[in-house]
Amino acid sequence: MSAPAHSLQEILHRPDIWRGLRSDSIGNRRTGHALLDRHLPGRGWPTAGLIELLIPRPGIGEMQLLIPTLRDCTQCWVAPPYRPYAPALLRAGLSPRRVLIVQPETTADTLWTLEQTVRAGSEDTVLGWCAQTPMAALRRLQLAAESTQTRLFLIRPVHCQQQPSPAPLRLYLDAADDGLYLRILKSRGGRPTAFVLPFVDPATAAAHPAVDTDTLPSVAHPHVVVSPAPAAAAAARPRPRAA
């Protein structure tokens, strides 16, 4: 009897087993933002799968949200809206040698590249920018990410929230005067909520000083070094939906 019980305990402690609102139920990789971690069921990003970030426009702070996650991991960026600026990446604590950039020409090529990159399983994290994403493509991306234990962040326009999605986690982001307005629209095992995520942690800022955006050329990647724009009206922001 002891052997089956021991095996059951091993299974129940696997990080990919959802256990309700237990802190170890979904994710064990912290986001780098303590306030966000407290609102996520696994106290961090899901260990694998599709994560949607819905934004009103590029450069409102989405990359500042992701920078702590992207440090010290291999990653692929597919179809970023602006060309990344290597010195800004270094100042943010990201090694350009560990960032693979792919710039497909069409939406179909972007979706194909995302799926093939995720299925290869060679990158810890994949970032993709794609507005027109059919439901079938979203399902394939979610299944591929889960099967290869890859974390896939898909950054899409805010109007895409009207489209159903298989993503276990969907977040709406917008700039705020003192940080990043964040609304959890969907969270497997969690609750919809909204809050302002302050930027930046003083210790992080000391280790990775902010880049002066006035000194960067026009091709600089605004997701990495942009200053947040004025916050949009609260009435225009989407309301959360139950998971």
Disulfide bonds with the S-S distance in Angstrom:
none
